[in-house]
Amino acid sequence: MSGYEITDIGAMAAWREHFGGFVPERSRDGRRVVDHELTMQFIGMTANALLPGEDAGYWHTHSRVEELYVFLEGRGQMGLGDDVVDVGAGSVVRVGQGVWRVWRALPDSPGELRWLCIRAGGEALPHIPDDSSRDADRPMPWAAAG
């Protein structure tokens, strides 16, 4: 067995065709739980797509998990506690533990609101990764391919 795995979540235009969720009774169109497909230990990720005017349908919060929302296309809003913030392509929103959150695609969004939600828990990350090693002398794998 190798130390890596690969899956293909398809082009963003096809994300709405995904049907998934964390439990079957709450699964929906436009969600793919990628960490259920790969052997993930410390992080999780979903690929998401909402139609213009569609919302999540529920608020939620986490006591141990931190989430990072990376918006790629469309326009929407997030409810974060008592605040409402606009999101769109290029918006990155970190949501800490204990913060209530919900999201929607604006009715006049030019297309689907598409984003990745990256979840992580466990120990705090160091400011500079202190578990890495470098090998500047190792040749690049594409150098031999010409």
C-alpha positions in Angstrom: 0.0 0.0 0.0 1.3 3.5 -0.9 1.2 6.6 1.3 -1.1 8.5 -1.0 -4.5 8.1 -2.6 -6.2 9.9 -5.5 -9.8 10.5 -6.4 -11.4 12.7 -9.0 -14.3 15.0 -7.9 -14.9 16.2 -11.5 -15.1 19.7 -12.9 -17.0 22.3 -10.8 -19.7 22.4 -13.4 -20.6 18.8 -12.5 -20.6 19.2 -8.7 -24.4 19.7 -8.5 -24.7 16.2 -9.8 -23.1 14.8 -6.7 -25.5 13.4 -4.1 -24.2 12.9 -0.6 -23.8 13.8 3.0 -22.5 12.5 6.3 -25.6 10.4 7.0 -28.1 9.1 4.4 -31.2 10.9 5.7 -29.5 14.3 5.4 -27.8 13.7 2.1 -28.6 16.2 -0.7 -27.8 17.1 -4.3 -24.7 19.2 -4.7 -22.6 17.7 -1.8 -19.7 15.2 -2.0 -18.0 14.1 1.2 -14.5 13.5 -0.2 -13.0 12.3 3.1 -15.5 9.3 3.0 -13.7 8.3 -0.3 -10.1 8.7 0.9 -8.4 7.5 4.0 -8.2 10.8 5.8 -6.9 11.0 9.4 -6.9 14.6 10.5 -8.7 16.6 7.8 -12.0 16.3 6.0 -13.3 18.0 2.9 -16.6 18.4 1.1 -17.3 19.7 -2.4 -20.5 21.7 -2.6 -22.8 23.4 -5.0 -26.1 25.3 -4.4 -28.5 26.6 -7.0 -29.2 30.4 -7.0 -31.7 31.1 -4.2 -31.0 27.7 -2.4 -29.8 27.7 1.2 -28.3 25.1 3.5 -31.5 24.6 5.4 -30.0 24.4 8.8 -27.6 26.2 11.2 -24.8 24.2 12.8 -21.8 24.6 15.0 -18.8 22.3 16.1 -17.3 21.9 19.5 -14.0 20.4 18.3 -13.8 21.0 14.5 -12.5 24.1 12.8 -13.8 24.7 9.2 -12.4 26.6 6.3 -14.8 27.6 3.5 -13.1 28.3 0.1 -15.6 29.8 -2.3 -14.8 29.2 -6.0 -17.8 30.4 -8.0 -21.1 32.2 -7.6 -22.3 34.7 -5.0 -23.8 34.0 -1.7 -23.9 34.8 2.0 -22.9 33.2 5.3 -24.6 33.6 8.6 -21.9 33.6 11.2 -23.4 34.1 14.7 -25.3 37.4 14.5 -23.4 38.5 11.4 -24.2 38.1 7.7 -21.2 38.3 5.3 -21.2 38.3 1.5 -19.1 35.5 -0.2 -18.1 34.8 -3.7 -15.2 33.5 -5.9 -12.0 34.1 -3.9 -13.6 34.4 -0.4 -12.0 32.3 2.2 -13.8 32.1 5.6 -12.4 30.4 8.7 -15.0 29.4 11.2 -13.8 28.4 14.7 -15.4 26.1 17.3 -18.6 27.3 18.9 -19.6 29.6 16.0 -23.0 29.0 14.5 -23.0 29.0 10.7 -25.3 28.8 7.7 -25.0 29.7 4.0 -27.0 30.4 0.9 -26.6 31.2 -2.8 -28.0 34.6 -3.6 -31.2 34.5 -5.8 -29.4 36.6 -8.4 -26.1 34.7 -8.3 -24.8 34.4 -11.9 -24.6 30.6 -11.4 -24.3 28.0 -8.7 -22.4 28.9 -5.5 -19.5 26.4 -5.4 -17.1 25.9 -2.5 -14.9 23.5 -0.7 -15.3 23.1 3.0 -12.2 21.8 4.7 -12.5 20.5 8.3 -9.8 19.8 10.8 -9.5 19.0 14.4 -6.9 17.8 16.8 -3.8 19.7 17.8 -3.0 23.2 16.8 -0.8 23.6 13.7 2.6 25.2 14.1 3.1 28.6 12.4 5.9 27.0 10.3 5.6 23.2 9.7 8.2 21.7 12.0 7.9 18.1 10.7 9.1 18.6 7.2 12.3 17.7 5.4 13.8 19.1 2.3 16.0 17.5 -0.4 17.3 20.1 -2.8 19.5 17.6 -4.5 16.7 15.2 -5.5 16.0 15.6 -9.2 12.5 16.7 -10.3 10.5 13.7 -11.7 9.6 15.5 -14.9 13.2 16.5 -15.7 13.9 13.0 -17.0 10.7 12.9 -19.1 12.0 15.8 -21.2 
